[in-house]
């Protein structure tokens, strides 16, 4: 008779513990996803900086110059992962307007990106300590500076 009263207990325990486990797992997944996206973004920024640094001294003057074509290639390297825009961004929501390619006064090349992180659960759990919308509260900043080669 004792076995009969315990029959549905596992289902009840799972139904009670599953939402708690899910709420504990979501931040871990979100932090991991943010880390992977930031790592990808910083890798792309370093690659674009290296590309610009390699091609900024193409003339015989020895003075670095970033023309419009080189700037566009660097921006495309960050956003699309290749020097030509192909429509598929490396990071969800990343746009060309968020990338800045400059030549500093000391002659060094600088590529920087400021991109608001887009959360997976931002629409499901808004405002979990990050203000009204968690999906735009965290801004990923990546910056690289290199001397022209």
C-alpha positions, 0 to 999 in steps of 0.5 A: 500500500505504501508504494501506491501513495508514492506513485506520482511523486517523481512527476510532482517533484520534477514539476516543482523543481524544473522552473527553479532549475531553468531560472538558475540555468538561464543566467549561465547560458546568457553569460556564456553567450555574451562571453562568446559574442564579445570574444568574437567581436574582439577577434574581428576588431583585431583582424580589421586593425591588422588589415588596415595596418598592413594596407595603410602604407601602400604609397611611397610617402611613408605616411599612413592613409586610410582611404574610403575603400580600406575603411569599408573593408575594415568595417566589413571585416568586423561586421561580416567576417570578410572584406566584402559585405555578404549580408550575414553578420558575425554577431546578431544585430551588429551594424556597420554604423557601430564600427569606427576606423580612425587614424590617430594623430600619432599615426597609429590605426584604431578600430573600435566597436560599441555594440549593445548586447542582445539578450536571448531572454531579454524579452522573456525576463525584462529588467532583471536588475539591468533597468527596463530592458536587459537586451540593450543594457550591456554594451560590448566595447572592443578596441584595437590599436596598431602601428602601420606596418 
